Amino acid sequence: MEPKSQDWHRADIKSALEKRGITLRDLSRQAGLSPDSLRNVFTRSWPRAER
């Protein structure tokens, strides 16, 4: 049986992006989404953006 993966805390996600010199807005644009789309994954489930 494989261990269940655990979701990252929002602060961990933001800091990992910051370390790479990228913002959530940049990542949204790169994925072909509107600039503020990915910030929604912190408050609601959105499987398309969680890939």
C-alpha positions as CSV (number, residue, x, y, z in Angstrom):
1,M,0.0,0.0,0.0
2,E,1.4,3.4,-1.0
3,P,1.4,6.3,1.5
4,K,-1.3,8.8,0.8
5,S,0.1,12.1,-0.5
6,Q,-0.7,15.2,1.5
7,D,-1.7,18.6,0.0
8,W,0.8,21.5,0.3
9,H,0.0,24.4,2.6
10,R,-0.7,27.6,0.6
11,A,2.3,29.4,2.2
12,D,4.5,26.5,1.0
13,I,3.2,26.8,-2.5
14,K,3.7,30.6,-2.6
15,S,7.2,30.4,-1.2
16,A,8.2,27.6,-3.7
17,L,7.0,29.8,-6.6
18,E,8.8,32.8,-5.1
19,K,12.1,30.9,-4.9
20,R,11.7,30.2,-8.6
21,G,11.0,33.8,-9.4
22,I,7.4,33.3,-10.5
23,T,4.1,34.5,-9.2
24,L,0.7,32.8,-9.3
25,R,-0.4,35.3,-12.0
26,D,2.6,34.3,-14.1
27,L,1.8,30.6,-13.6
28,S,-1.9,31.2,-14.6
29,R,-0.9,32.9,-17.8
30,Q,1.6,30.2,-18.7
31,A,-1.2,27.6,-18.2
32,G,-3.5,29.6,-20.6
33,L,-5.8,30.7,-17.8
34,S,-6.8,34.2,-16.8
35,P,-4.2,35.9,-14.5
36,D,-6.1,35.5,-11.3
37,S,-7.4,32.0,-11.9
38,L,-5.0,30.0,-9.8
39,R,-5.5,31.9,-6.6
40,N,-9.0,30.3,-6.5
41,V,-7.4,26.9,-5.8
42,F,-6.6,28.1,-2.3
43,T,-10.3,28.4,-1.4
44,R,-12.1,25.9,-3.6
45,S,-11.5,22.6,-5.3
46,W,-10.7,23.0,-9.0
47,P,-9.2,19.8,-10.5
48,R,-8.3,21.4,-13.9
49,A,-6.0,23.9,-12.1
50,E,-4.7,21.4,-9.5
51,R,-2.9,19.3,-12.1
